[in-house]
């Protein structure tokens, strides 16, 4: 099922053999890879869930929490997540639920790269999401680790899944270099808050097997 909601492209995929409520997973996508992720999830044995892939995003703006003058004087347009979260919670998700026709067992959020950063940040701003997957998340983002140390989630997540490629920290870009250190630090912070937290390292760099990595993260949320 494909929809247009609030200017965003929304694709809903379901796989269920149950008459009961099933989980709903929200995934923000860069190039419309929702169908590939859903099919890979099925290959990994995921069933009885709904995947909603949201695209046509202003990627840097919609998914980042604040401007970052330290990176090119914010030339990438970071800092619009607050406005997008309001649109997501007040307009997009209610219509998704109306189209599904049921109240989900739980709602999870997943994302790769900057969408992985957003998945975590959104859970500080709304209590809709009970499980979170930040897959190769842009957790190098300036100030986010400090934010996590001094702020509480809107609701305590049942599960947080964090992953990273083993080679992601091996970069000459000083802005991206803290990715592993920050991800490991965040895993420690969340574990100290008694949140079930999984941190997984994958082979390769940031662009290695992105579909498989995303599907593995979603599977963890559904297990």
C-alpha positions as CSV (number, residue, x, y, z in Angstrom):
1,X,0.0,0.0,0.0
2,X,1.5,3.4,-1.0
3,X,0.2,6.7,0.3
4,X,1.2,10.3,0.3
5,X,0.8,11.9,3.8
6,X,1.9,15.4,4.7
7,X,4.2,15.5,1.6
8,X,5.9,12.2,2.5
9,X,5.8,9.0,0.6
10,X,4.5,6.2,2.9
11,X,4.6,2.5,2.0
12,X,3.0,-0.1,4.2
13,X,4.0,-3.7,4.1
14,X,2.4,-6.4,6.2
15,X,3.1,-10.1,6.8
16,X,0.8,-11.8,9.2
17,X,-1.0,-15.1,9.8
18,X,-2.5,-13.8,13.1
19,X,-5.9,-12.4,13.9
20,X,-4.3,-10.7,16.9
21,X,-2.6,-7.3,17.1
22,X,0.8,-7.2,15.5
23,X,3.8,-4.9,16.0
24,X,4.2,-1.8,13.8
25,X,7.7,-0.7,12.7
26,X,8.4,2.8,11.4
27,X,11.4,3.0,9.1
28,X,12.7,6.2,7.5
29,X,14.3,5.5,4.1
30,X,16.8,7.4,1.9
31,X,16.0,5.9,-1.5
32,X,12.8,4.0,-1.2
33,X,14.4,0.8,0.1
34,X,11.4,-0.2,2.2
35,X,10.4,-3.2,0.0
36,X,13.9,-4.6,0.0
37,X,14.2,-4.3,3.8
38,X,10.8,-6.0,4.2
39,X,11.7,-8.8,1.9
40,X,15.0,-9.3,3.8
41,X,13.2,-9.3,7.1
42,X,11.0,-12.1,5.7
43,X,14.2,-14.0,4.7
44,X,15.4,-13.7,8.3
45,X,12.2,-15.2,9.6
46,X,10.2,-12.1,10.6
47,X,6.5,-12.4,10.4
48,X,3.3,-11.0,12.0
49,X,4.4,-7.4,11.7
50,X,3.7,-4.3,9.7
51,X,6.6,-2.2,8.2
52,X,5.9,1.4,7.2
53,X,8.7,2.9,5.1
54,X,8.6,6.7,5.0
55,X,10.5,8.5,2.2
56,X,10.6,11.8,0.3
57,X,12.4,13.3,3.3
58,X,14.5,16.4,3.5
59,X,17.1,14.0,4.8
60,X,19.6,16.2,6.6
61,X,16.9,18.7,7.8
62,X,14.1,16.4,8.9
63,X,16.2,13.8,10.7
64,X,18.8,15.9,12.7
65,X,18.0,17.4,16.1
66,X,19.8,20.7,15.9
67,X,22.1,22.9,13.7
68,X,25.8,22.1,13.8
69,X,27.9,25.2,13.1
70,X,31.0,23.0,13.7
71,X,30.3,21.1,10.5
72,X,30.7,23.5,7.5
73,X,28.9,26.2,9.4
74,X,25.8,24.0,9.1
75,X,25.9,24.1,5.3
76,X,24.1,20.7,5.2
77,X,20.9,22.2,6.7
78,X,20.8,20.2,9.9
79,X,18.3,20.9,12.6
80,X,14.7,20.3,11.6
81,X,13.8,17.2,13.6
82,X,11.5,19.0,16.1
83,X,9.1,20.1,13.3
84,X,9.2,16.7,11.6
85,X,8.5,14.8,14.8
86,X,5.3,16.9,15.2
87,X,4.2,16.0,11.7
88,X,5.1,12.3,12.2
89,X,3.2,12.0,15.5
90,X,0.2,14.2,14.7
91,X,-0.4,13.5,11.0
92,X,1.5,10.6,9.6
93,X,1.3,7.9,12.3
94,X,-2.4,8.4,13.0
95,X,-3.2,7.9,9.3
96,X,-0.9,4.8,9.2
97,X,-2.9,3.3,12.0
98,X,-6.1,4.2,10.3
99,X,-5.0,2.4,7.2
100,X,-3.8,-0.7,9.2
101,X,-7.2,-0.9,10.8
102,X,-5.9,-1.9,14.2
103,X,-4.0,-0.6,17.2
104,X,-0.6,-2.2,17.0
105,X,0.8,-4.5,19.7
106,X,3.6,-2.0,20.0
107,X,5.2,0.7,17.7
108,X,9.0,0.6,17.1
109,X,11.2,2.9,15.1
110,X,14.2,2.0,13.0
111,X,16.6,3.8,10.8
112,X,20.0,3.7,9.1
113,X,22.6,6.4,9.2
114,X,21.0,9.8,10.0
115,X,17.6,8.0,10.3
116,X,19.2,5.9,13.1
117,X,20.1,9.1,14.9
118,X,16.6,10.3,14.4
119,X,15.1,7.0,15.8
120,X,16.8,7.6,19.1
121,X,16.1,11.4,19.2
122,X,12.4,10.9,18.4
123,X,12.1,8.6,21.4
124,X,13.1,11.5,23.6
125,X,10.4,13.7,22.1
126,X,7.4,11.3,21.9
127,X,6.2,8.3,23.9
128,X,4.9,6.5,20.8
129,X,8.0,4.3,20.3
130,X,8.7,1.4,22.8
131,X,11.6,-0.2,20.8
132,X,14.4,1.5,18.8
133,X,16.9,0.4,16.3
134,X,19.7,2.8,15.3
135,X,21.5,0.9,12.5
136,X,24.9,2.4,11.7
137,X,23.4,5.5,13.2
138,X,25.0,8.9,12.8
139,X,25.9,9.0,16.4
140,X,29.0,11.0,15.7
141,X,26.5,13.9,15.6
142,X,27.9,16.8,17.7
143,X,26.3,17.0,21.1
144,X,24.1,14.0,21.0
145,X,26.0,11.9,23.5
146,X,25.9,14.8,25.9
147,X,22.2,15.2,25.3
148,X,21.6,11.5,26.1
149,X,23.5,11.9,29.4
150,X,21.3,14.7,30.6
151,X,17.8,13.9,29.2
152,X,15.3,11.2,29.7
153,X,13.3,9.3,27.1
154,X,9.6,10.2,26.8
155,X,9.0,6.6,27.9
156,X,11.6,4.1,28.9
157,X,12.2,1.9,25.9
158,X,11.7,-1.9,26.2
159,X,14.7,-2.4,23.9
160,X,17.4,-0.4,22.1
161,X,19.4,-1.9,19.3
162,X,22.6,-0.2,18.2
163,X,24.9,-1.4,15.4
164,X,27.9,-0.2,13.5
165,X,30.3,-1.4,10.9
166,X,33.7,-2.3,12.2
167,X,35.5,0.0,9.7
168,X,33.2,3.0,10.3
169,X,35.6,4.7,12.7
170,X,38.5,4.3,10.3
171,X,37.9,7.5,8.4
172,X,39.9,10.7,7.8
173,X,36.8,12.8,8.3
174,X,37.2,14.1,11.8
175,X,33.5,14.7,12.0
176,X,32.6,11.0,11.5
177,X,35.6,9.6,13.4
178,X,33.8,9.5,16.9
179,X,31.1,7.2,15.6
180,X,32.2,4.0,17.4
181,X,33.3,5.7,20.6
182,X,30.0,7.5,20.8
183,X,27.9,4.4,20.0
184,X,29.7,2.4,22.6
185,X,29.2,5.3,25.1
186,X,25.5,5.5,24.4
187,X,25.2,1.7,24.9
188,X,26.8,2.2,28.3
189,X,24.5,5.1,29.1
190,X,21.3,3.1,28.2
191,X,22.5,0.0,30.1
192,X,23.1,2.1,33.2
193,X,19.5,3.2,32.9
194,X,18.4,-0.5,33.1
195,X,17.3,-0.5,29.4
196,X,17.8,-3.7,27.5
197,X,20.5,-2.6,25.0
198,X,22.1,-4.6,22.2
199,X,25.3,-3.3,20.5
200,X,26.4,-5.2,17.5
201,X,29.4,-4.8,15.2
202,X,29.1,-5.8,11.6
203,X,31.8,-6.4,9.0
204,X,32.6,-3.5,6.6
205,X,32.2,0.2,6.4
206,X,29.1,2.4,6.6
207,X,27.9,1.3,3.1
208,X,28.3,-2.4,3.5
209,X,25.1,-4.5,3.3
210,X,22.8,-1.7,4.4
211,X,19.6,-3.7,3.7
212,X,20.7,-6.7,5.6
213,X,21.9,-4.6,8.6
214,X,18.6,-2.8,8.7
215,X,16.6,-6.0,8.6
216,X,18.8,-7.5,11.3
217,X,18.0,-4.5,13.5
218,X,14.3,-4.9,12.9
219,X,14.4,-8.6,13.6
220,X,15.9,-7.8,17.0
221,X,13.0,-5.4,17.7
222,X,10.5,-8.1,16.9
223,X,12.2,-11.0,18.7
